[in-house]
Amino acid sequence: MTLASTARGRDRLRIAIQKNGRLGEPARALLASAGLAWCESRDKLFCHGESLPVDLLLVRDDDIPGLIADGVCDLGIVGRNVLLEQAGEREEARRPASSREWRALGFGGCRLSLAVPEAWDWQGTAQLAGKRIATTYPNQLRAWLRAQDVQADVVVLSGSVEIAPRLGQADLICDLVSSGATLAANQLKPVVDILYSEAVLAGPVQPIGDARAELADLLLRRIDGVLRIRDSKLLLFHTARDALERVMQLLPDAEPPTMCVVDGSETLALQALCHGAMTWQRLEDLKRAGARGLMVLPVERMLA
């Protein structure tokens, strides 16, 4: 009996995450913040859920969309670039989509960009006509070129894309860019962003239809709560009633505050959940507008 065949009909939810790489640890941290805890197997390929019946598979990120398609796992945390590249591959083969993005997770951000030699005088996408573009993301690049109505040759490489122009394999490249340091080291400069990528929670196109659906819904609610409060703070303060409008104008990222009258006076006590950075400068601006006794508290958990 294969792992894929035993996956169906389970009452435990399986999530695939990257075993090694830049998304692995942040993915674990996110799931731990959502209340999950595990016991890791000796081979470090499987984590048995202890707090909830939710297990982890530790795999290569490129394998995650396929594992979802085969039913080996129910959900996966993977880069949007990987998910869309494999979706493009299925589309090219005229096979139906098998997985989709359920949630953007806000970490692992990077860009899929075109980068040209620094000596190029970049004038626009028309310059790409007839050029050779090296990439490890051919499906996304071809789709973008079609959308731009540009005819160019796509050179598919499995690695070391940045050195392709210097080796004469290509005229320019299409690759992931984070800080840009690797491009600069190879005398390249980014000129067009094709895609903004980040870690996403991926799942099947069709809803999960058995006992695992309730677990998936529970997990999504908790992840939404974690993401919502990631940069949130609870702000407590007093203000005069006639200063309230001025103060609230400085809190555009706040949810509708809770307020009460202090001892029947014209003073109001407020608490507001703010989703932006609460810097010292911002607190000083609030004080000048009429807020007093400002107190900023961390928000550990929130469930809508």
Secondary structure as UniProt FT lines:
FT   HELIX           3..7
FT   TURN            8..9
FT   STRAND          13..18
FT   TURN            22..23
FT   HELIX           24..33
FT   TURN            34..35
FT   STRAND          38..40
FT   TURN            42..43
FT   STRAND          46..49
FT   STRAND          54..59
FT   HELIX           61..63
FT   HELIX           64..70
FT   STRAND          75..79
FT   HELIX           80..92
FT   TURN            93..94
FT   STRAND          99..104
FT   STRAND          110..117
FT   TURN            118..119
FT   HELIX           125..128
FT   TURN            129..130
FT   STRAND          132..135
FT   HELIX           138..148
FT   STRAND          153..156
FT   HELIX           161..163
FT   HELIX           164..167
FT   STRAND          172..177
FT   HELIX           181..185
FT   TURN            186..187
FT   STRAND          188..197
FT   STRAND          199..204
FT   HELIX           212..228
FT   TURN            229..231
FT   STRAND          233..240
FT   HELIX           241..243
FT   HELIX           244..249
FT   TURN            252..253
FT   STRAND          258..261
FT   TURN            263..264
FT   STRAND          267..274
FT   HELIX           280..289
FT   STRAND          291..298
//
